[in-house]
Amino acid sequence: MKKTIVVYGSSTGTCEDLARRIATALGVDKNAVVNVSELTPEMISENEALILGSSTWGCGELQDDWYDGVKVIQNADLNGKIVALFGCGDSESYGDTFCDAIGLLYQAVVDKGCIIAGNGVNTEGYLHTDSVALDADGNFVGLALDDINQPELTDDRIANWAEKVKPYLE
């Protein structure tokens, strides 16, 4: 397995919990799950794959710690690295900005020479009305999770997404 790090930004603990569950589903060592506030350029250079996740706040904003994290990522060499994205949000209260943070992370990495894994997530079954995390085909560019309104779907969504990402990590 490629050396992989799971990086999350979480204010309430939800995204941290999801990051740990995703790491388990992917077979990533639990010690390779780190808060974005601790992310360093060395961590990026030492890993072949980055799994990046953020909760969405306000009207489609990144979790606060990610603003510095995005700077670290944008200054890093991502050429040839595998990058997969995930995020969580509230599709009922914030249906028009659901999981926008995934889209913001995507915008930060897409032109950096990395290989995006786990994109093209079908939106069927989600309750949102819009998101900047949608690609041209109307699919999510990463794993979108609503553990507030659809917690019963979270485990299956993680498992299905992990199966799409695992081949990139071999």
C-alpha positions as CSV (number, residue, x, y, z in Angstrom):
1,M,0.0,0.0,0.0
2,K,1.2,3.5,-0.8
3,K,2.2,5.6,2.2
4,T,-1.0,7.5,2.9
5,I,-2.1,10.3,5.3
6,V,-5.7,11.3,6.1
7,V,-5.9,15.0,6.9
8,Y,-9.1,16.4,8.4
9,G,-10.4,19.7,9.6
10,S,-13.1,19.4,12.3
11,S,-14.6,21.9,14.8
12,T,-17.2,19.7,16.4
13,G,-15.5,16.3,16.1
14,T,-17.8,14.9,13.3
15,C,-15.2,15.2,10.5
16,E,-12.5,13.8,12.8
17,D,-14.7,10.7,13.5
18,L,-15.4,10.3,9.7
19,A,-11.7,10.6,8.9
20,R,-10.9,7.8,11.3
21,R,-13.7,5.7,9.9
22,I,-12.5,6.4,6.3
23,A,-8.9,5.5,7.4
24,T,-10.1,2.2,8.7
25,A,-12.1,1.4,5.5
26,L,-9.0,2.2,3.4
27,G,-6.6,0.2,5.6
28,V,-4.7,3.4,6.6
29,D,-2.8,3.3,9.9
30,K,-4.6,5.1,12.6
31,N,-1.4,7.1,13.4
32,A,-1.6,8.6,9.8
33,V,-4.8,10.5,10.6
34,V,-3.9,14.1,11.4
35,N,-5.7,17.3,12.1
36,V,-5.0,19.9,9.3
37,S,-3.8,22.3,12.0
38,E,-0.7,20.0,12.4
39,L,-0.1,19.5,8.7
40,T,3.5,20.3,7.6
41,P,5.1,20.4,4.1
42,E,7.2,17.4,5.2
43,M,4.1,15.3,5.9
44,I,3.0,16.0,2.3
45,S,6.3,15.2,0.8
46,E,6.7,11.9,2.8
47,N,3.4,10.5,1.6
48,E,2.3,9.2,-1.8
49,A,-1.4,9.7,-1.2
50,L,-3.4,12.3,0.6
51,I,-7.0,11.8,1.8
52,L,-8.3,15.3,2.6
53,G,-11.5,16.1,4.4
54,S,-13.3,19.1,5.8
55,S,-16.6,20.0,7.3
56,T,-18.5,22.8,5.6
57,W,-19.4,25.9,7.7
58,G,-21.6,28.9,7.3
59,C,-22.6,29.4,3.7
60,G,-20.2,27.0,2.0
61,E,-16.9,27.7,3.8
62,L,-14.0,25.5,4.8
63,Q,-13.5,24.5,8.4
64,D,-11.3,27.3,9.9
65,D,-8.1,25.3,10.2
66,W,-8.2,24.5,6.5
67,Y,-7.4,28.1,5.4
68,D,-3.8,27.6,6.6
69,G,-3.8,24.0,5.5
70,V,-4.7,25.0,1.9
71,K,-1.7,27.3,1.9
72,V,0.6,24.4,3.0
73,I,-0.9,22.2,0.2
74,Q,-0.7,24.9,-2.5
75,N,3.0,25.4,-1.7
76,A,3.7,21.6,-1.8
77,D,4.7,19.5,-4.8
78,L,1.7,17.3,-5.5
79,N,2.9,16.1,-8.9
80,G,2.0,12.5,-9.2
81,K,0.5,12.2,-5.7
82,I,-2.9,10.5,-5.2
83,V,-5.5,12.9,-3.7
84,A,-8.9,11.8,-2.6
85,L,-11.4,14.2,-1.0
86,F,-14.2,13.9,1.5
87,G,-16.4,16.2,3.6
88,C,-19.4,16.5,5.7
89,G,-22.3,18.9,5.8
90,D,-26.0,19.4,6.5
91,S,-28.0,18.9,3.4
92,E,-31.3,20.1,4.9
93,S,-30.3,23.3,6.6
94,Y,-27.6,24.2,4.0
95,G,-28.9,22.4,0.9
96,D,-27.6,25.0,-1.5
97,T,-24.0,24.9,-0.1
98,F,-23.9,21.2,0.9
99,C,-20.3,20.0,1.3
100,D,-18.9,23.0,-0.6
101,A,-15.7,22.5,1.3
102,I,-15.0,19.4,-0.8
103,G,-15.2,21.7,-3.9
104,L,-12.9,24.2,-2.3
105,L,-10.3,21.6,-1.5
106,Y,-10.7,20.2,-5.1
107,Q,-10.0,23.7,-6.5
108,A,-6.9,23.9,-4.3
109,V,-5.4,20.7,-5.7
110,V,-6.8,20.0,-9.2
111,D,-4.2,21.9,-11.1
112,K,-1.2,20.7,-9.0
113,G,-0.4,17.6,-11.1
114,C,-2.0,15.2,-8.7
115,I,-4.2,12.2,-9.5
116,I,-7.7,12.6,-8.2
117,A,-9.2,9.4,-6.8
118,G,-12.7,8.8,-5.5
119,N,-14.3,11.5,-7.6
120,G,-17.5,11.1,-9.7
121,V,-19.6,10.2,-6.6
122,N,-23.3,9.9,-7.7
123,T,-25.6,12.4,-6.0
124,E,-28.6,10.1,-6.0
125,G,-30.1,9.8,-2.5
126,Y,-28.7,13.1,-1.3
127,L,-31.0,15.9,-0.1
128,H,-29.0,18.9,-1.3
129,T,-30.1,21.4,-3.9
130,D,-26.7,22.6,-5.0
131,S,-22.9,22.5,-4.2
132,V,-19.6,23.8,-5.6
133,A,-18.4,20.2,-5.0
134,L,-20.2,19.0,-8.1
135,D,-18.3,18.3,-11.3
136,A,-19.5,19.1,-14.9
137,D,-21.5,15.8,-14.9
138,G,-23.3,16.7,-11.7
139,N,-21.4,14.2,-9.5
140,F,-19.5,15.0,-6.3
141,V,-15.7,15.4,-6.7
142,G,-15.3,13.5,-3.5
143,L,-17.2,11.7,-0.8
144,A,-20.0,13.8,0.6
145,L,-21.5,12.8,3.9
146,D,-24.5,14.1,5.9
147,D,-24.1,12.4,9.3
148,I,-26.8,14.8,10.7
149,N,-29.7,14.0,8.4
150,Q,-28.7,10.7,6.8
151,P,-26.5,8.9,9.4
152,E,-27.9,5.5,8.3
153,L,-26.3,5.9,4.9
154,T,-22.8,6.9,6.1
155,D,-21.3,3.5,6.6
156,D,-22.4,2.3,3.1
157,R,-21.3,5.5,1.5
158,I,-17.8,5.2,3.1
159,A,-17.5,1.6,2.1
160,N,-18.5,2.2,-1.5
161,W,-16.2,5.1,-1.8
162,A,-13.3,3.3,-0.2
163,E,-13.6,0.5,-2.8
164,K,-13.2,3.2,-5.5
165,V,-10.1,4.7,-3.8
166,K,-8.3,1.5,-2.8
167,P,-7.0,0.6,-6.2
168,Y,-5.1,3.9,-6.3
169,L,-3.5,3.1,-3.0
170,E,-2.1,-0.3,-4.0
